[in-house]
Amino acid sequence: MKRFYLEEEERRTLFEMGMWYRHARVRRRAQALVRLAQGVTQTQVAKEFGVHLNSVRGWMGCWQRAGLVGLHVEKPAGRPRKLSAVVAERLRQVALAEGGTVRHIMQCMEERRMPLLVEPGTVQRWLKEMGFSYKRYRTSLKKKRDAAQVARFSQQLATLREQAQAGTLALCFFDEAGFSPIPPVQSGWSVRGQTRSCCPDAHKQRVNVLGCLQKGARLIWETVTHPVARADVIAFFDRLANGLTQKTVVVLDNAGIHHGAPMRERQAQWEQQGLHLLYLPPYSPELNAIEILWKQAKYFWRRFLTLSGTALQEEVEDLMRGFGTHYTIAFR
């Protein structure tokens, strides 16, 4: 058999590639070619590198046909892929329509007479390649709402914001929030081998907050230790109306305690005082800016401690008092 020959420059290049190149397969091929050029037989090189003799012959052929580029040529390993274009498109459609676990998607494919005869891990890999990810579903009621009504309200709200920026009125957002003794976030850092614990009966005690947020300005609030009732809302708006210095529009949701005959009877008086109520469309809480404040207070500002009684009330009141100074929100 004719000896494998390399020019001195080629030998030096392959030697350096065999030492420093970033891909291990290319390094191994370069080292094998250097060994062949040193007079080592193909059989001995195959034994040294733990490969089949045909692999060594293939490396030599790639080098002779394409030079350095030939060392990068990769022949697909393993058998051909089982996912055809038709099956891939049907899998994508099923994943979009059904969702759920991989096994559920495979069952749906089988019901459509296109069974996936592979392991669930393979289907999971296919879904990731298609751009899918496995994550927690979000609970949403957006499908129940009237999109046109929400669009009209959003436009109305944008007009009110412009008037508020011009100083012709004050735009506020009202809502209630409940703070449980147990923080809603139950994951956090702790010493390895130790687990934090809290009392399971502590949820029976709550501190409720009624808040009215004037976006970018101030927060008017009060706390109660009993469930918020319609009388509490009416009393809150009475105090708010008595202290007004300009026309004020208050955005609020459609909770039952925000409606009813007592509320309607007082609305006429509040409007005379300059307080106007504007109800959100159903299933559109994201339009109420104070919801952002509640989320920040519960999940980020509050300490992750189990509190009850006076300690919990003081914690909540400190959070409310600190809004605008110690705690801030960058509204968009």
C-alpha positions in Angstrom: 0.0 0.0 0.0 1.3 3.5 -1.0 2.5 5.5 2.0 0.4 8.5 3.1 2.5 11.6 2.5 2.2 15.2 3.8 4.2 18.3 3.0 6.0 19.9 5.9 3.6 22.8 6.1 0.6 20.4 6.0 2.2 18.3 8.7 2.8 21.3 10.9 -0.8 22.6 10.3 -2.4 19.2 11.2 -0.1 18.8 14.2 -1.3 22.2 15.6 -4.9 21.4 14.8 -4.6 18.1 16.6 -3.4 20.0 19.7 -5.5 23.1 19.8 -8.6 22.9 17.5 -11.8 23.4 19.4 -13.7 20.4 18.0 -12.6 17.0 19.4 -13.5 15.1 16.3 -11.5 17.4 14.0 -8.5 17.1 16.4 -8.7 13.3 16.4 -8.7 13.2 12.6 -5.8 15.6 12.3 -3.8 13.5 14.8 -4.6 10.3 12.8 -3.4 11.9 9.6 -0.1 12.9 11.2 0.4 9.4 12.5 -0.3 8.0 9.0 2.3 10.4 7.6 4.8 9.1 10.2 4.5 5.7 8.6 2.1 4.0 11.0 -0.3 1.6 9.2 -4.0 2.2 8.8 -4.8 -0.8 11.0 -2.5 0.5 13.8 -4.0 4.0 13.6 -7.5 2.5 13.8 -6.5 0.5 16.9 -4.8 3.6 18.5 -7.9 5.8 18.1 -10.4 3.1 18.8 -12.3 3.4 15.5 -13.1 1.1 12.6 -10.6 0.8 9.8 -13.1 2.2 7.4 -13.2 5.4 9.4 -9.4 5.9 9.0 -9.8 5.3 5.2 -12.6 7.7 5.1 -10.5 10.4 6.8 -7.8 9.9 4.3 -10.2 10.2 1.4 -11.7 13.4 2.8 -8.3 14.9 3.2 -7.3 14.0 -0.4 -10.5 15.3 -1.9 -11.0 18.5 0.1 -8.0 19.1 2.3 -8.7 20.8 5.7 -12.3 21.3 4.8 -12.7 17.6 4.4 -11.8 17.1 8.1 -15.0 19.0 9.0 -17.3 16.9 6.8 -19.8 15.1 9.1 -21.8 12.1 8.0 -25.1 12.0 9.8 -24.9 9.4 12.6 -27.7 7.0 13.3 -30.7 6.0 11.3 -32.8 8.5 9.4 -35.2 10.7 11.4 -38.7 9.3 11.9 -40.4 12.7 11.9 -41.5 13.5 8.4 -42.8 16.9 7.3 -46.4 15.8 7.3 -46.2 14.3 10.8 -44.3 17.3 12.1 -47.0 19.6 10.9 -49.7 17.5 12.4 -47.8 17.3 15.7 -47.5 21.1 15.7 -51.2 21.5 15.1 -52.1 19.1 17.9 -49.7 20.7 20.3 -51.2 24.2 19.6 -54.8 22.9 19.9 -54.5 20.5 22.8 -51.4 21.3 24.8 -51.0 19.3 27.9 -48.3 16.7 28.6 -46.3 14.8 26.0 -48.2 11.6 26.7 -51.5 13.5 26.1 -50.2 14.9 22.8 -49.1 11.4 21.7 -52.5 10.0 22.6 -54.2 12.7 20.5 -51.9 11.8 17.6 -52.9 8.2 17.9 -56.6 9.1 17.9 -55.9 11.0 14.6 -54.4 7.8 13.2 -50.9 9.2 13.1 -49.2 7.4 16.1 -45.8 8.5 17.1 -43.8 5.2 17.5 -41.0 6.8 19.6 -40.3 7.4 23.3 -41.9 10.5 25.0 -38.5 12.0 25.4 -38.1 12.0 21.6 -41.4 13.8 21.2 -40.4 16.3 23.8 -37.2 17.0 21.9 -39.2 17.5 18.7 -41.6 19.9 20.4 -38.6 22.0 21.7 -37.2 22.2 18.2 -40.5 23.5 17.0 -40.4 26.3 19.5 -42.6 24.9 22.2 -41.7 24.9 25.9 -43.3 23.1 28.9 -44.5 25.7 31.5 -47.3 26.4 33.8 -50.6 27.5 32.3 -51.9 30.9 33.1 -55.5 31.3 34.4 -57.2 33.9 32.3 -60.8 35.0 31.7 -60.0 37.1 28.6 -61.9 34.8 26.3 -65.2 35.7 28.1 -64.9 39.4 27.7 -66.2 41.6 24.9 -63.1 42.7 22.9 -64.9 45.7 21.3 -66.1 46.9 24.7 -62.6 46.6 26.2 -61.2 48.5 23.2 -63.7 51.3 23.6 -62.9 51.5 27.4 -59.2 51.6 26.7 -59.7 54.5 24.4 -61.8 56.3 27.0 -59.1 55.6 29.6 -56.4 57.0 27.3 -58.4 60.2 27.0 -58.8 60.5 30.7 -55.1 60.0 31.2 -54.4 62.9 28.8 -56.8 65.1 30.7 -55.2 64.1 34.0 -51.8 65.0 32.7 -53.2 68.4 31.6 -54.5 68.9 35.1 -58.2 69.2 34.2 -59.1 66.2 36.4 -57.7 63.6 38.7 -57.7 60.0 37.6 -57.7 57.3 40.3 -57.9 53.5 40.5 -59.8 51.8 43.4 -59.8 48.2 44.6 -59.5 46.1 47.7 -56.8 43.6 48.6 -56.4 41.0 51.3 -53.2 40.2 53.0 -52.8 36.7 54.6 -50.5 36.0 57.5 -48.7 33.5 55.2 -46.9 35.2 52.3 -48.1 34.1 48.9 -44.5 33.2 47.8 -43.5 30.0 49.6 -40.1 29.5 48.0 -36.9 31.3 49.2 -33.3 30.8 50.3 -32.7 28.8 53.4 -29.7 26.9 55.0 -29.1 23.6 53.3 -30.6 20.8 55.3 -33.1 23.1 57.0 -36.7 23.9 55.8 -38.8 26.9 56.8 -42.2 26.2 58.2 -45.4 28.2 58.9 -48.6 27.6 60.8 -51.3 26.1 58.5 -54.1 27.7 60.5 -52.8 31.3 60.1 -54.9 31.9 57.0 -57.9 32.4 59.1 -56.7 35.9 60.0 -56.4 38.5 57.3 -55.9 42.3 57.0 -57.9 43.9 54.1 -57.0 47.1 52.5 -59.2 49.6 50.6 -57.0 51.7 48.3 -57.4 54.5 45.8 -54.3 55.1 43.7 -53.9 58.4 41.8 -51.4 57.3 39.2 -48.0 58.9 39.7 -49.1 60.9 42.7 -50.5 59.4 45.9 -52.2 56.5 47.5 -55.3 56.9 49.8 -55.9 53.8 51.8 -57.3 52.3 55.0 -57.2 48.8 56.6 -59.9 46.7 58.1 -59.6 43.4 59.9 -63.0 42.1 58.8 -64.2 41.1 55.3 -64.8 44.2 53.2 -68.5 45.0 52.8 -70.5 47.5 50.7 -70.8 49.8 53.8 -67.0 50.0 54.0 -66.8 51.0 50.3 -69.5 53.7 50.7 -67.8 55.1 53.8 -64.4 55.2 51.9 -65.9 57.1 49.0 -67.7 59.5 51.4 -64.4 60.4 52.9 -62.8 60.7 49.5 -65.5 62.9 48.1 -65.4 65.3 51.1 -61.7 66.0 50.5 -61.8 66.7 46.8 -60.4 69.9 45.3 -61.1 69.0 41.6 -63.1 66.7 39.5 -62.0 63.1 40.1 -62.8 60.0 38.1 -62.3 56.7 40.0 -61.9 53.5 38.0 -63.1 50.3 39.8 -64.2 46.8 38.9 -67.6 45.2 39.0 -67.4 43.4 42.3 -70.8 42.9 43.9 -70.1 45.3 46.8 -69.4 48.0 44.2 -72.9 47.9 42.9 -76.4 47.8 44.4 -79.1 50.3 45.4 -77.1 51.9 48.3 -74.2 52.6 45.9 -76.5 54.0 43.2 -78.2 56.3 45.7 -74.9 57.8 46.8 -73.5 58.2 43.3 -75.6 61.3 42.6 -74.3 63.0 45.7 -70.7 62.0 45.0 -71.0 63.4 41.4 -72.2 66.7 42.8 -69.1 66.8 45.0 -67.0 66.0 41.9 -66.5 62.2 42.4 -67.4 60.1 39.3 -67.2 56.3 39.2 -66.1 54.5 36.0 -66.6 50.8 36.0 -64.3 48.5 34.1 -65.5 46.1 31.4 -66.0 42.6 32.7 -62.9 40.4 32.9 -60.4 43.2 32.3 -58.4 43.6 35.6 -55.2 44.6 33.8 -56.8 48.0 33.1 -56.9 48.7 36.8 -53.5 50.2 37.7 -53.8 49.5 41.4 -53.6 45.8 40.7 -49.9 46.4 40.0 -49.5 47.9 43.4 -51.1 44.9 45.1 -48.9 42.5 43.3 -45.7 44.4 44.2 -46.8 44.7 47.9 -47.7 41.0 48.2 -44.9 39.3 46.2 -41.9 41.7 46.4 -42.2 44.3 49.2 -43.5 42.2 52.0 -41.2 40.2 54.2 -41.4 36.4 53.8 -42.5 35.9 57.4 -45.6 34.4 58.9 -47.3 37.2 60.8 -50.7 37.6 62.5 -52.8 40.0 64.5 -51.2 43.3 65.3 -47.9 42.4 63.7 -49.6 41.7 60.3 -51.6 44.9 60.4 -48.5 46.9 61.2 -46.6 45.2 58.4 -49.4 46.1 55.9 -49.7 49.6 57.1 -45.9 50.1 56.8 -46.1 49.0 53.2 -49.0 51.4 52.4 -47.3 54.3 54.1 -44.0 53.6 52.4 -45.5 53.8 48.9 -44.1 56.7 46.9 -41.0 57.0 49.1 -39.5 53.7 50.2 -41.6 51.7 47.7 -42.1 52.9 44.1 -43.6 51.7 40.9 -42.6 52.8 37.4 -46.0 52.9 35.7 -46.0 52.8 31.9 
